[in-house]
Structure formats: structure tokens, C-alpha cells
């Protein structure tokens, strides 16, 4: 199974993505996987004006990634 196939199984789940450039990490819902890109709808980890926005990230720019297997593994911000 490729990384893209594995990530595709997580579509609709929450994910934590660490990247090498600002905003450095994004927590949100994994919205789509297309080849070597993922789309994540940001909940937090980004400036307030970017919350709820869709981020398209190249897998090569991701330092670490975790997709929830069970709901609640990634805490929600209030």
C-alpha cells in the first residue's frame, strides 16, 4: 500500500500535520488526497484568519503526519 492509499483511508478524519515552514503545524480534517498532495481543512495551529480554510500540502513538505484512527485522539481546541 502506498502512502497516498493509506492517507486516502483517513479522508474525513482529523489529522495533525507538521511542516517545515510557517505555520509549522496544522490540525484539521483530512479533506482529500490527490497523488502526492493532501488537502486539510484547518481547525487550529494556523492564524485565526486561516481557520476553516483548505490547505493543499505536498507530501514531500510534510515532516510528520498523524491521522486519527479513533475519534478523540487529537484534542479539540475550545
C-alpha positions, 0 to 999 in steps of 0.5 A: 500500500502506498502512502497516498492509499493509506492517507486516502483511508483517513479522508474525513478524519482529523489529522495533525500535520507538521511542516517545515515552514510557517505555520509549522503545524496544522490540525484539521480534517483530512479533506482529500488526497490527490497523488502526492498532495493532501488537502486539510481543512484547518481547525487550529495551529494556523492564524485565526484568519486561516481557520476553516480554510483548505490547505493543499500540502505536498507530501514531500513538505510534510515532516510528520503526519498523524491521522486519527484512527479513533475519534478523540485522539487529537484534542479539540481546541475550545 
